[in-house]
Amino acid sequence: MPTEDIRVSSVFISLCLFLVSMFIITRKNDLQTKNMLLYVCTFLTATIKLGNGF
């Protein structure tokens, strides 16, 4: 499996998740939801960075 494909797809997935989370935050202005989404986004970003070897 080429690493560039994995990198591009992981960046695309993280971008989609970020946009969805921003949409949810703007639609539902709830502190608990914001904290949960922030935690999930941070975890996903760390996982993607580790997977790509950054």
mmCIF entry with sequence, helices, sheets and N, C-alpha, C, O atoms, coordinates in Angstrom:
data_MODEL
# 
_entry.id   MODEL 
# 
_entity.id                         1 
_entity.type                       polymer 
_entity.pdbx_number_of_molecules   1 
# 
_entity_poly.entity_id                      1 
_entity_poly.type                           'polypeptide(L)' 
_entity_poly.nstd_linkage                   no 
_entity_poly.nstd_monomer                   no 
_entity_poly.pdbx_seq_one_letter_code       MPTEDIRVSSVFISLCLFLVSMFIITRKNDLQTKNMLLYVCTFLTATIKLGNGF 
_entity_poly.pdbx_seq_one_letter_code_can   MPTEDIRVSSVFISLCLFLVSMFIITRKNDLQTKNMLLYVCTFLTATIKLGNGF 
_entity_poly.pdbx_strand_id                 A 
# 
loop_
_entity_poly_seq.entity_id 
_entity_poly_seq.num 
_entity_poly_seq.mon_id 
_entity_poly_seq.hetero 
1 1  MET n 
1 2  PRO n 
1 3  THR n 
1 4  GLU n 
1 5  ASP n 
1 6  ILE n 
1 7  ARG n 
1 8  VAL n 
1 9  SER n 
1 10 SER n 
1 11 VAL n 
1 12 PHE n 
1 13 ILE n 
1 14 SER n 
1 15 LEU n 
1 16 CYS n 
1 17 LEU n 
1 18 PHE n 
1 19 LEU n 
1 20 VAL n 
1 21 SER n 
1 22 MET n 
1 23 PHE n 
1 24 ILE n 
1 25 ILE n 
1 26 THR n 
1 27 ARG n 
1 28 LYS n 
1 29 ASN n 
1 30 ASP n 
1 31 LEU n 
1 32 GLN n 
1 33 THR n 
1 34 LYS n 
1 35 ASN n 
1 36 MET n 
1 37 LEU n 
1 38 LEU n 
1 39 TYR n 
1 40 VAL n 
1 41 CYS n 
1 42 THR n 
1 43 PHE n 
1 44 LEU n 
1 45 THR n 
1 46 ALA n 
1 47 THR n 
1 48 ILE n 
1 49 LYS n 
1 50 LEU n 
1 51 GLY n 
1 52 ASN n 
1 53 GLY n 
1 54 PHE n 
# 
_struct_asym.id          A 
_struct_asym.entity_id   1 
# 
loop_
_struct_conf.conf_type_id 
_struct_conf.id 
_struct_conf.pdbx_PDB_helix_id 
_struct_conf.beg_label_comp_id 
_struct_conf.beg_label_asym_id 
_struct_conf.beg_label_seq_id 
_struct_conf.pdbx_beg_PDB_ins_code 
_struct_conf.end_label_comp_id 
_struct_conf.end_label_asym_id 
_struct_conf.end_label_seq_id 
_struct_conf.pdbx_end_PDB_ins_code 
_struct_conf.beg_auth_comp_id 
_struct_conf.beg_auth_asym_id 
_struct_conf.beg_auth_seq_id 
_struct_conf.end_auth_comp_id 
_struct_conf.end_auth_asym_id 
_struct_conf.end_auth_seq_id 
_struct_conf.pdbx_PDB_helix_class 
_struct_conf.details 
_struct_conf.pdbx_PDB_helix_length 
HELX_P HELX_P1 AA1 THR A 3  ? ARG A 27 ? THR A 3  ARG A 27 1 ? 25 
HELX_P HELX_P2 AA2 LEU A 31 ? ASN A 52 ? LEU A 31 ASN A 52 1 ? 22 
# 
_struct_conf_type.id          HELX_P 
_struct_conf_type.criteria    ? 
_struct_conf_type.reference   ? 
# 
loop_
_atom_site.group_PDB 
_atom_site.id 
_atom_site.type_symbol 
_atom_site.label_atom_id 
_atom_site.label_alt_id 
_atom_site.label_comp_id 
_atom_site.label_asym_id 
_atom_site.label_entity_id 
_atom_site.label_seq_id 
_atom_site.pdbx_PDB_ins_code 
_atom_site.Cartn_x 
_atom_site.Cartn_y 
_atom_site.Cartn_z 
_atom_site.occupancy 
_atom_site.B_iso_or_equiv 
_atom_site.pdbx_formal_charge 
_atom_site.auth_seq_id 
_atom_site.auth_comp_id 
_atom_site.auth_asym_id 
_atom_site.auth_atom_id 
_atom_site.pdbx_PDB_model_num 
ATOM 1   N N  . MET A 1 1  ? 0.837   -1.200 0.000  1.00 0.00 ? 1  MET A N  1 
ATOM 2   C CA . MET A 1 1  ? 0.000   0.000  0.000  1.00 0.00 ? 1  MET A CA 1 
ATOM 3   C C  . MET A 1 1  ? 0.876   1.255  0.000  1.00 0.00 ? 1  MET A C  1 
ATOM 4   O O  . MET A 1 1  ? 1.734   1.402  0.871  1.00 0.00 ? 1  MET A O  1 
ATOM 5   N N  . PRO A 1 2  ? 0.678   2.152  -0.949 1.00 0.00 ? 2  PRO A N  1 
ATOM 6   C CA . PRO A 1 2  ? 1.476   3.384  -0.974 1.00 0.00 ? 2  PRO A CA 1 
ATOM 7   C C  . PRO A 1 2  ? 1.113   4.306  0.184  1.00 0.00 ? 2  PRO A C  1 
ATOM 8   O O  . PRO A 1 2  ? -0.058  4.471  0.526  1.00 0.00 ? 2  PRO A O  1 
ATOM 9   N N  . THR A 1 3  ? 2.135   4.897  0.773  1.00 0.00 ? 3  THR A N  1 
ATOM 10  C CA . THR A 1 3  ? 1.893   5.745  1.943  1.00 0.00 ? 3  THR A CA 1 
ATOM 11  C C  . THR A 1 3  ? 1.209   7.050  1.568  1.00 0.00 ? 3  THR A C  1 
ATOM 12  O O  . THR A 1 3  ? 0.483   7.617  2.385  1.00 0.00 ? 3  THR A O  1 
ATOM 13  N N  . GLU A 1 4  ? 1.423   7.540  0.352  1.00 0.00 ? 4  GLU A N  1 
ATOM 14  C CA . GLU A 1 4  ? 0.803   8.806  -0.063 1.00 0.00 ? 4  GLU A CA 1 
ATOM 15  C C  . GLU A 1 4  ? -0.715  8.698  -0.110 1.00 0.00 ? 4  GLU A C  1 
ATOM 16  O O  . GLU A 1 4  ? -1.417  9.637  0.263  1.00 0.00 ? 4  GLU A O  1 
ATOM 17  N N  . ASP A 1 5  ? -1.225  7.556  -0.568 1.00 0.00 ? 5  ASP A N  1 
ATOM 18  C CA . ASP A 1 5  ? -2.677  7.353  -0.604 1.00 0.00 ? 5  ASP A CA 1 
ATOM 19  C C  . ASP A 1 5  ? -3.259  7.379  0.800  1.00 0.00 ? 5  ASP A C  1 
ATOM 20  O O  . ASP A 1 5  ? -4.309  7.978  1.028  1.00 0.00 ? 5  ASP A O  1 
ATOM 21  N N  . ILE A 1 6  ? -2.584  6.734  1.738  1.00 0.00 ? 6  ILE A N  1 
ATOM 22  C CA . ILE A 1 6  ? -3.054  6.705  3.124  1.00 0.00 ? 6  ILE A CA 1 
ATOM 23  C C  . ILE A 1 6  ? -3.041  8.126  3.694  1.00 0.00 ? 6  ILE A C  1 
ATOM 24  O O  . ILE A 1 6  ? -3.973  8.538  4.385  1.00 0.00 ? 6  ILE A O  1 
ATOM 25  N N  . ARG A 1 7  ? -1.972  8.865  3.395  1.00 0.00 ? 7  ARG A N  1 
ATOM 26  C CA . ARG A 1 7  ? -1.840  10.224 3.907  1.00 0.00 ? 7  ARG A CA 1 
ATOM 27  C C  . ARG A 1 7  ? -2.960  11.119 3.371  1.00 0.00 ? 7  ARG A C  1 
ATOM 28  O O  . ARG A 1 7  ? -3.585  11.860 4.130  1.00 0.00 ? 7  ARG A O  1 
ATOM 29  N N  . VAL A 1 8  ? -3.207  11.048 2.079  1.00 0.00 ? 8  VAL A N  1 
ATOM 30  C CA . VAL A 1 8  ? -4.242  11.880 1.451  1.00 0.00 ? 8  VAL A CA 1 
ATOM 31  C C  . VAL A 1 8  ? -5.615  11.523 2.005  1.00 0.00 ? 8  VAL A C  1 
ATOM 32  O O  . VAL A 1 8  ? -6.399  12.412 2.338  1.00 0.00 ? 8  VAL A O  1 
ATOM 33  N N  . SER A 1 9  ? -5.914  10.228 2.107  1.00 0.00 ? 9  SER A N  1 
ATOM 34  C CA . SER A 1 9  ? -7.223  9.805  2.597  1.00 0.00 ? 9  SER A CA 1 
ATOM 35  C C  . SER A 1 9  ? -7.413  10.196 4.061  1.00 0.00 ? 9  SER A C  1 
ATOM 36  O O  . SER A 1 9  ? -8.507  10.605 4.452  1.00 0.00 ? 9  SER A O  1 
ATOM 37  N N  . SER A 1 10 ? -6.360  10.076 4.874  1.00 0.00 ? 10 SER A N  1 
ATOM 38  C CA . SER A 1 10 ? -6.485  10.443 6.285  1.00 0.00 ? 10 SER A CA 1 
ATOM 39  C C  . SER A 1 10 ? -6.695  11.945 6.446  1.00 0.00 ? 10 SER A C  1 
ATOM 40  O O  . SER A 1 10 ? -7.465  12.379 7.303  1.00 0.00 ? 10 SER A O  1 
ATOM 41  N N  . VAL A 1 11 ? -6.015  12.734 5.627  1.00 0.00 ? 11 VAL A N  1 
ATOM 42  C CA . VAL A 1 11 ? -6.211  14.188 5.665  1.00 0.00 ? 11 VAL A CA 1 
ATOM 43  C C  . VAL A 1 11 ? -7.631  14.535 5.229  1.00 0.00 ? 11 VAL A C  1 
ATOM 44  O O  . VAL A 1 11 ? -8.275  15.399 5.825  1.00 0.00 ? 11 VAL A O  1 
ATOM 45  N N  . PHE A 1 12 ? -8.116  13.862 4.192  1.00 0.00 ? 12 PHE A N  1 
ATOM 46  C CA . PHE A 1 12 ? -9.473  14.097 3.709  1.00 0.00 ? 12 PHE A CA 1 
ATOM 47  C C  . PHE A 1 12 ? -10.505 13.728 4.765  1.00 0.00 ? 12 PHE A C  1 
ATOM 48  O O  . PHE A 1 12 ? -11.472 14.460 4.975  1.00 0.00 ? 12 PHE A O  1 
ATOM 49  N N  . ILE A 1 13 ? -10.303 12.598 5.426  1.00 0.00 ? 13 ILE A N  1 
ATOM 50  C CA . ILE A 1 13 ? -11.230 12.154 6.472  1.00 0.00 ? 13 ILE A CA 1 
ATOM 51  C C  . ILE A 1 13 ? -11.223 13.142 7.632  1.00 0.00 ? 13 ILE A C  1 
ATOM 52  O O  . ILE A 1 13 ? -12.279 13.490 8.160  1.00 0.00 ? 13 ILE A O  1 
ATOM 53  N N  . SER A 1 14 ? -10.032 13.594 8.031  1.00 0.00 ? 14 SER A N  1 
ATOM 54  C CA . SER A 1 14 ? -9.955  14.541 9.150  1.00 0.00 ? 14 SER A CA 1 
ATOM 55  C C  . SER A 1 14 ? -10.611 15.866 8.795  1.00 0.00 ? 14 SER A C  1 
ATOM 56  O O  . SER A 1 14 ? -11.250 16.491 9.641  1.00 0.00 ? 14 SER A O  1 
ATOM 57  N N  . LEU A 1 15 ? -10.455 16.300 7.538  1.00 0.00 ? 15 LEU A N  1 
ATOM 58  C CA . LEU A 1 15 ? -11.113 17.531 7.091  1.00 0.00 ? 15 LEU A CA 1 
ATOM 59  C C  . LEU A 1 15 ? -12.626 17.385 7.143  1.00 0.00 ? 15 LEU A C  1 
ATOM 60  O O  . LEU A 1 15 ? -13.324 18.287 7.606  1.00 0.00 ? 15 LEU A O  1 
ATOM 61  N N  . CYS A 1 16 ? -13.132 16.257 6.672  1.00 0.00 ? 16 CYS A N  1 
ATOM 62  C CA . CYS A 1 16 ? -14.580 16.007 6.700  1.00 0.00 ? 16 CYS A CA 1 
ATOM 63  C C  . CYS A 1 16 ? -15.094 15.996 8.134  1.00 0.00 ? 16 CYS A C  1 
ATOM 64  O O  . CYS A 1 16 ? -16.125 16.599 8.432  1.00 0.00 ? 16 CYS A O  1 
ATOM 65  N N  . LEU A 1 17 ? -14.377 15.312 9.023  1.00 0.00 ? 17 LEU A N  1 
ATOM 66  C CA . LEU A 1 17 ? -14.782 15.252 10.419 1.00 0.00 ? 17 LEU A CA 1 
ATOM 67  C C  . LEU A 1 17 ? -14.755 16.637 11.059 1.00 0.00 ? 17 LEU A C  1 
ATOM 68  O O  . LEU A 1 17 ? -15.621 16.977 11.866 1.00 0.00 ? 17 LEU A O  1 
ATOM 69  N N  . PHE A 1 18 ? -13.748 17.432 10.688 1.00 0.00 ? 18 PHE A N  1 
ATOM 70  C CA . PHE A 1 18 ? -13.649 18.788 11.222 1.00 0.00 ? 18 PHE A CA 1 
ATOM 71  C C  . PHE A 1 18 ? -14.841 19.623 10.776 1.00 0.00 ? 18 PHE A C  1 
ATOM 72  O O  . PHE A 1 18 ? -15.435 20.341 11.581 1.00 0.00 ? 18 PHE A O  1 
ATOM 73  N N  . LEU A 1 19 ? -15.194 19.531 9.486  1.00 0.00 ? 19 LEU A N  1 
ATOM 74  C CA . LEU A 1 19 ? -16.327 20.299 8.966  1.00 0.00 ? 19 LEU A CA 1 
ATOM 75  C C  . LEU A 1 19 ? -17.632 19.869 9.619  1.00 0.00 ? 19 LEU A C  1 
ATOM 76  O O  . LEU A 1 19 ? -18.466 20.708 9.959  1.00 0.00 ? 19 LEU A O  1 
ATOM 77  N N  . VAL A 1 20 ? -17.811 18.568 9.792  1.00 0.00 ? 20 VAL A N  1 
ATOM 78  C CA . VAL A 1 20 ? -19.021 18.054 10.436 1.00 0.00 ? 20 VAL A CA 1 
ATOM 79  C C  . VAL A 1 20 ? -19.100 18.533 11.878 1.00 0.00 ? 20 VAL A C  1 
ATOM 80  O O  . VAL A 1 20 ? -20.159 18.950 12.346 1.00 0.00 ? 20 VAL A O  1 
ATOM 81  N N  . SER A 1 21 ? -17.961 18.470 12.582 1.00 0.00 ? 21 SER A N  1 
ATOM 82  C CA . SER A 1 21 ? -17.956 18.906 13.979 1.00 0.00 ? 21 SER A CA 1 
ATOM 83  C C  . SER A 1 21 ? -18.242 20.404 14.093 1.00 0.00 ? 21 SER A C  1 
ATOM 84  O O  . SER A 1 21 ? -18.957 20.830 15.000 1.00 0.00 ? 21 SER A O  1 
ATOM 85  N N  . MET A 1 22 ? -17.688 21.206 13.180 1.00 0.00 ? 22 MET A N  1 
ATOM 86  C CA . MET A 1 22 ? -17.967 22.630 13.190 1.00 0.00 ? 22 MET A CA 1 
ATOM 87  C C  . MET A 1 22 ? -19.442 22.895 12.924 1.00 0.00 ? 22 MET A C  1 
ATOM 88  O O  . MET A 1 22 ? -20.035 23.782 13.537 1.00 0.00 ? 22 MET A O  1 
ATOM 89  N N  . PHE A 1 23 ? -20.035 22.130 12.016 1.00 0.00 ? 23 PHE A N  1 
ATOM 90  C CA . PHE A 1 23 ? -21.454 22.276 11.719 1.00 0.00 ? 23 PHE A CA 1 
ATOM 91  C C  . PHE A 1 23 ? -22.302 21.942 12.942 1.00 0.00 ? 23 PHE A C  1 
ATOM 92  O O  . PHE A 1 23 ? -23.260 22.650 13.253 1.00 0.00 ? 23 PHE A O  1 
ATOM 93  N N  . ILE A 1 24 ? -21.944 20.857 13.636 1.00 0.00 ? 24 ILE A N  1 
ATOM 94  C CA . ILE A 1 24 ? -22.688 20.458 14.832 1.00 0.00 ? 24 ILE A CA 1 
ATOM 95  C C  . ILE A 1 24 ? -22.547 21.521 15.919 1.00 0.00 ? 24 ILE A C  1 
ATOM 96  O O  . ILE A 1 24 ? -23.514 21.850 16.605 1.00 0.00 ? 24 ILE A O  1 
ATOM 97  N N  . ILE A 1 25 ? -21.323 22.061 16.070 1.00 0.00 ? 25 ILE A N  1 
ATOM 98  C CA . ILE A 1 25 ? -21.091 23.086 17.097 1.00 0.00 ? 25 ILE A CA 1 
ATOM 99  C C  . ILE A 1 25 ? -21.938 24.328 16.822 1.00 0.00 ? 25 ILE A C  1 
ATOM 100 O O  . ILE A 1 25 ? -22.522 24.898 17.743 1.00 0.00 ? 25 ILE A O  1 
ATOM 101 N N  . THR A 1 26 ? -22.004 24.746 15.563 1.00 0.00 ? 26 THR A N  1 
ATOM 102 C CA . THR A 1 26 ? -22.765 25.949 15.240 1.00 0.00 ? 26 THR A CA 1 
ATOM 103 C C  . THR A 1 26 ? -24.268 25.704 15.366 1.00 0.00 ? 26 THR A C  1 
ATOM 104 O O  . THR A 1 26 ? -25.020 26.605 15.737 1.00 0.00 ? 26 THR A O  1 
ATOM 105 N N  . ARG A 1 27 ? -24.697 24.493 15.060 1.00 0.00 ? 27 ARG A N  1 
ATOM 106 C CA . ARG A 1 27 ? -26.123 24.176 15.146 1.00 0.00 ? 27 ARG A CA 1 
ATOM 107 C C  . ARG A 1 27 ? -26.556 23.974 16.601 1.00 0.00 ? 27 ARG A C  1 
ATOM 108 O O  . ARG A 1 27 ? -27.611 24.454 17.016 1.00 0.00 ? 27 ARG A O  1 
ATOM 109 N N  . LYS A 1 28 ? -25.736 23.264 17.361 1.00 0.00 ? 28 LYS A N  1 
ATOM 110 C CA . LYS A 1 28 ? -26.084 22.922 18.742 1.00 0.00 ? 28 LYS A CA 1 
ATOM 111 C C  . LYS A 1 28 ? -25.031 23.526 19.671 1.00 0.00 ? 28 LYS A C  1 
ATOM 112 O O  . LYS A 1 28 ? -23.951 22.965 19.855 1.00 0.00 ? 28 LYS A O  1 
ATOM 113 N N  . ASN A 1 29 ? -25.363 24.664 20.242 1.00 0.00 ? 29 ASN A N  1 
ATOM 114 C CA . ASN A 1 29 ? -24.402 25.393 21.067 1.00 0.00 ? 29 ASN A CA 1 
ATOM 115 C C  . ASN A 1 29 ? -24.428 24.840 22.488 1.00 0.00 ? 29 ASN A C  1 
ATOM 116 O O  . ASN A 1 29 ? -24.964 25.457 23.408 1.00 0.00 ? 29 ASN A O  1 
ATOM 117 N N  . ASP A 1 30 ? -23.829 23.652 22.640 1.00 0.00 ? 30 ASP A N  1 
ATOM 118 C CA . ASP A 1 30 ? -23.833 22.963 23.928 1.00 0.00 ? 30 ASP A CA 1 
ATOM 119 C C  . ASP A 1 30 ? -22.388 22.705 24.347 1.00 0.00 ? 30 ASP A C  1 
ATOM 120 O O  . ASP A 1 30 ? -21.595 22.194 23.556 1.00 0.00 ? 30 ASP A O  1 
ATOM 121 N N  . LEU A 1 31 ? -22.046 23.051 25.570 1.00 0.00 ? 31 LEU A N  1 
ATOM 122 C CA . LEU A 1 31 ? -20.665 22.953 26.044 1.00 0.00 ? 31 LEU A CA 1 
ATOM 123 C C  . LEU A 1 31 ? -20.181 21.502 26.081 1.00 0.00 ? 31 LEU A C  1 
ATOM 124 O O  . LEU A 1 31 ? -19.042 21.216 25.712 1.00 0.00 ? 31 LEU A O  1 
ATOM 125 N N  . GLN A 1 32 ? -21.043 20.590 26.525 1.00 0.00 ? 32 GLN A N  1 
ATOM 126 C CA . GLN A 1 32 ? -20.641 19.179 26.604 1.00 0.00 ? 32 GLN A CA 1 
ATOM 127 C C  . GLN A 1 32 ? -20.366 18.619 25.213 1.00 0.00 ? 32 GLN A C  1 
ATOM 128 O O  . GLN A 1 32 ? -19.418 17.855 25.030 1.00 0.00 ? 32 GLN A O  1 
ATOM 129 N N  . THR A 1 33 ? -21.184 18.990 24.238 1.00 0.00 ? 33 THR A N  1 
ATOM 130 C CA . THR A 1 33 ? -20.980 18.539 22.865 1.00 0.00 ? 33 THR A CA 1 
ATOM 131 C C  . THR A 1 33 ? -19.668 19.088 22.320 1.00 0.00 ? 33 THR A C  1 
ATOM 132 O O  . THR A 1 33 ? -18.925 18.374 21.647 1.00 0.00 ? 33 THR A O  1 
ATOM 133 N N  . LYS A 1 34 ? -19.382 20.357 22.610 1.00 0.00 ? 34 LYS A N  1 
ATOM 134 C CA . LYS A 1 34 ? -18.133 20.974 22.151 1.00 0.00 ? 34 LYS A CA 1 
ATOM 135 C C  . LYS A 1 34 ? -16.924 20.248 22.730 1.00 0.00 ? 34 LYS A C  1 
ATOM 136 O O  . LYS A 1 34 ? -15.969 19.947 22.014 1.00 0.00 ? 34 LYS A O  1 
ATOM 137 N N  . ASN A 1 35 ? -16.971 19.969 24.028 1.00 0.00 ? 35 ASN A N  1 
ATOM 138 C CA . ASN A 1 35 ? -15.850 19.295 24.679 1.00 0.00 ? 35 ASN A CA 1 
ATOM 139 C C  . ASN A 1 35 ? -15.644 17.899 24.104 1.00 0.00 ? 35 ASN A C  1 
ATOM 140 O O  . ASN A 1 35 ? -14.505 17.491 23.874 1.00 0.00 ? 35 ASN A O  1 
ATOM 141 N N  . MET A 1 36 ? -16.715 17.169 23.869 1.00 0.00 ? 36 MET A N  1 
ATOM 142 C CA . MET A 1 36 ? -16.631 15.824 23.315 1.00 0.00 ? 36 MET A CA 1 
ATOM 143 C C  . MET A 1 36 ? -16.038 15.860 21.915 1.00 0.00 ? 36 MET A C  1 
ATOM 144 O O  . MET A 1 36 ? -15.158 15.063 21.590 1.00 0.00 ? 36 MET A O  1 
ATOM 145 N N  . LEU A 1 37 ? -16.521 16.791 21.075 1.00 0.00 ? 37 LEU A N  1 
ATOM 146 C CA . LEU A 1 37 ? -16.017 16.903 19.706 1.00 0.00 ? 37 LEU A CA 1 
ATOM 147 C C  . LEU A 1 37 ? -14.554 17.321 19.690 1.00 0.00 ? 37 LEU A C  1 
ATOM 148 O O  . LEU A 1 37 ? -13.776 16.839 18.868 1.00 0.00 ? 37 LEU A O  1 
ATOM 149 N N  . LEU A 1 38 ? -14.181 18.217 20.596 1.00 0.00 ? 38 LEU A N  1 
ATOM 150 C CA . LEU A 1 38 ? -12.787 18.646 20.686 1.00 0.00 ? 38 LEU A CA 1 
ATOM 151 C C  . LEU A 1 38 ? -11.886 17.475 21.040 1.00 0.00 ? 38 LEU A C  1 
ATOM 152 O O  . LEU A 1 38 ? -10.806 17.320 20.471 1.00 0.00 ? 38 LEU A O  1 
ATOM 153 N N  . TYR A 1 39 ? -12.333 16.650 21.984 1.00 0.00 ? 39 TYR A N  1 
ATOM 154 C CA . TYR A 1 39 ? -11.571 15.470 22.392 1.00 0.00 ? 39 TYR A CA 1 
ATOM 155 C C  . TYR A 1 39 ? -11.431 14.483 21.238 1.00 0.00 ? 39 TYR A C  1 
ATOM 156 O O  . TYR A 1 39 ? -10.348 13.952 20.991 1.00 0.00 ? 39 TYR A O  1 
ATOM 157 N N  . VAL A 1 40 ? -12.535 14.243 20.536 1.00 0.00 ? 40 VAL A N  1 
ATOM 158 C CA . VAL A 1 40 ? -12.520 13.302 19.410 1.00 0.00 ? 40 VAL A CA 1 
ATOM 159 C C  . VAL A 1 40 ? -11.606 13.807 18.301 1.00 0.00 ? 40 VAL A C  1 
ATOM 160 O O  . VAL A 1 40 ? -10.818 13.040 17.748 1.00 0.00 ? 40 VAL A O  1 
ATOM 161 N N  . CYS A 1 41 ? -11.708 15.094 17.973 1.00 0.00 ? 41 CYS A N  1 
ATOM 162 C CA . CYS A 1 41 ? -10.875 15.672 16.916 1.00 0.00 ? 41 CYS A CA 1 
ATOM 163 C C  . CYS A 1 41 ? -9.398  15.627 17.277 1.00 0.00 ? 41 CYS A C  1 
ATOM 164 O O  . CYS A 1 41 ? -8.555  15.337 16.428 1.00 0.00 ? 41 CYS A O  1 
ATOM 165 N N  . THR A 1 42 ? -9.083  15.914 18.541 1.00 0.00 ? 42 THR A N  1 
ATOM 166 C CA . THR A 1 42 ? -7.691  15.866 18.997 1.00 0.00 ? 42 THR A CA 1 
ATOM 167 C C  . THR A 1 42 ? -7.159  14.444 18.910 1.00 0.00 ? 42 THR A C  1 
ATOM 168 O O  . THR A 1 42 ? -6.034  14.223 18.463 1.00 0.00 ? 42 THR A O  1 
ATOM 169 N N  . PHE A 1 43 ? -7.973  13.477 19.339 1.00 0.00 ? 43 PHE A N  1 
ATOM 170 C CA . PHE A 1 43 ? -7.569  12.068 19.296 1.00 0.00 ? 43 PHE A CA 1 
ATOM 171 C C  . PHE A 1 43 ? -7.337  11.606 17.864 1.00 0.00 ? 43 PHE A C  1 
ATOM 172 O O  . PHE A 1 43 ? -6.350  10.927 17.581 1.00 0.00 ? 43 PHE A O  1 
ATOM 173 N N  . LEU A 1 44 ? -8.248  11.973 16.958 1.00 0.00 ? 44 LEU A N  1 
ATOM 174 C CA . LEU A 1 44 ? -8.123  11.586 15.552 1.00 0.00 ? 44 LEU A CA 1 
ATOM 175 C C  . LEU A 1 44 ? -6.901  12.229 14.912 1.00 0.00 ? 44 LEU A C  1 
ATOM 176 O O  . LEU A 1 44 ? -6.181  11.580 14.153 1.00 0.00 ? 44 LEU A O  1 
ATOM 177 N N  . THR A 1 45 ? -6.665  13.495 15.213 1.00 0.00 ? 45 THR A N  1 
ATOM 178 C CA . THR A 1 45 ? -5.503  14.186 14.658 1.00 0.00 ? 45 THR A CA 1 
ATOM 179 C C  . THR A 1 45 ? -4.212  13.523 15.125 1.00 0.00 ? 45 THR A C  1 
ATOM 180 O O  . THR A 1 45 ? -3.290  13.327 14.334 1.00 0.00 ? 45 THR A O  1 
ATOM 181 N N  . ALA A 1 46 ? -4.147  13.176 16.417 1.00 0.00 ? 46 ALA A N  1 
ATOM 182 C CA . ALA A 1 46 ? -2.958  12.516 16.957 1.00 0.00 ? 46 ALA A CA 1 
ATOM 183 C C  . ALA A 1 46 ? -2.763  11.149 16.307 1.00 0.00 ? 46 ALA A C  1 
ATOM 184 O O  . ALA A 1 46 ? -1.637  10.774 15.979 1.00 0.00 ? 46 ALA A O  1 
ATOM 185 N N  . THR A 1 47 ? -3.851  10.405 16.119 1.00 0.00 ? 47 THR A N  1 
ATOM 186 C CA . THR A 1 47 ? -3.769  9.089  15.502 1.00 0.00 ? 47 THR A CA 1 
ATOM 187 C C  . THR A 1 47 ? -3.288  9.193  14.063 1.00 0.00 ? 47 THR A C  1 
ATOM 188 O O  . THR A 1 47 ? -2.452  8.403  13.624 1.00 0.00 ? 47 THR A O  1 
ATOM 189 N N  . ILE A 1 48 ? -3.817  10.169 13.326 1.00 0.00 ? 48 ILE A N  1 
ATOM 190 C CA . ILE A 1 48 ? -3.423  10.361 11.922 1.00 0.00 ? 48 ILE A CA 1 
ATOM 191 C C  . ILE A 1 48 ? -1.955  10.773 11.840 1.00 0.00 ? 48 ILE A C  1 
ATOM 192 O O  . ILE A 1 48 ? -1.220  10.293 10.977 1.00 0.00 ? 48 ILE A O  1 
ATOM 193 N N  . LYS A 1 49 ? -1.529  11.664 12.739 1.00 0.00 ? 49 LYS A N  1 
ATOM 194 C CA . LYS A 1 49 ? -0.131  12.110 12.725 1.00 0.00 ? 49 LYS A CA 1 
ATOM 195 C C  . LYS A 1 49 ? 0.804   10.940 13.039 1.00 0.00 ? 49 LYS A C  1 
ATOM 196 O O  . LYS A 1 49 ? 1.852   10.796 12.409 1.00 0.00 ? 49 LYS A O  1 
ATOM 197 N N  . LEU A 1 50 ? 0.427   10.103 14.013 1.00 0.00 ? 50 LEU A N  1 
ATOM 198 C CA . LEU A 1 50 ? 1.239   8.937  14.343 1.00 0.00 ? 50 LEU A CA 1 
ATOM 199 C C  . LEU A 1 50 ? 1.273   7.950  13.180 1.00 0.00 ? 50 LEU A C  1 
ATOM 200 O O  . LEU A 1 50 ? 2.311   7.358  12.887 1.00 0.00 ? 50 LEU A O  1 
ATOM 201 N N  . GLY A 1 51 ? 0.129   7.780  12.523 1.00 0.00 ? 51 GLY A N  1 
ATOM 202 C CA . GLY A 1 51 ? 0.046   6.873  11.389 1.00 0.00 ? 51 GLY A CA 1 
ATOM 203 C C  . GLY A 1 51 ? 0.891   7.331  10.215 1.00 0.00 ? 51 GLY A C  1 
ATOM 204 O O  . GLY A 1 51 ? 1.455   6.512  9.490  1.00 0.00 ? 51 GLY A O  1 
ATOM 205 N N  . ASN A 1 52 ? 0.977   8.649  10.029 1.00 0.00 ? 52 ASN A N  1 
ATOM 206 C CA . ASN A 1 52 ? 1.763   9.192  8.923  1.00 0.00 ? 52 ASN A CA 1 
ATOM 207 C C  . ASN A 1 52 ? 3.229   9.386  9.293  1.00 0.00 ? 52 ASN A C  1 
ATOM 208 O O  . ASN A 1 52 ? 4.058   9.670  8.428  1.00 0.00 ? 52 ASN A O  1 
ATOM 209 N N  . GLY A 1 53 ? 3.551   9.234  10.582 1.00 0.00 ? 53 GLY A N  1 
ATOM 210 C CA . GLY A 1 53 ? 4.922   9.355  11.026 1.00 0.00 ? 53 GLY A CA 1 
ATOM 211 C C  . GLY A 1 53 ? 5.412   10.788 11.101 1.00 0.00 ? 53 GLY A C  1 
ATOM 212 O O  . GLY A 1 53 ? 6.595   11.052 10.888 1.00 0.00 ? 53 GLY A O  1 
ATOM 213 N N  . PHE A 1 54 ? 4.508   11.722 11.404 1.00 0.00 ? 54 PHE A N  1 
ATOM 214 C CA . PHE A 1 54 ? 4.907   13.132 11.522 1.00 0.00 ? 54 PHE A CA 1 
ATOM 215 C C  . PHE A 1 54 ? 5.533   13.412 12.887 1.00 0.00 ? 54 PHE A C  1 
ATOM 216 O O  . PHE A 1 54 ? 5.928   14.544 13.165 1.00 0.00 ? 54 PHE A O  1 
# 
